[in-house]
């Protein structure tokens, strides 16, 4: 007599048992529902922990960016404060008086450029220890004889009419 092959009938009882069986190298091991619940909770906590680590890294990067921005703003504020200090000083007032108002100190040599087609008139102001002194400056250069150019609209008119006048 030959041994009969072992077969198992697939009944509802057999299906229920086969769901909870996980194959192993050492044979069939049974997994209890409590083990599955612990496995699911462990996976959830591991996922939450990894998300917290990623969030912490992002916050540290944001914090470093904010610190760099604060350092940049502090240096910009320091340079602006230096500018304010210079603008409020007497040196700035003297510079503006020289550049925009045309003032000069006593003993300074004032050079005024002259252009051939312009007439330059004005005064040069020099300062003494207690007062300002204005010296008239007059440089009249006759403009060269240049024919008055024709207005632009008239040149267009002649060009569009096709003739010259």
MOQUIVEN-V792084 format. One line per field, one symbol per residue. burial: # if it has 16 or more other ideal C-beta (glycine too) atoms within 10 Angstrom, else .. Layout:
burial: ???
This chain:
burial: ................................................................................................#.....##....................###......................................
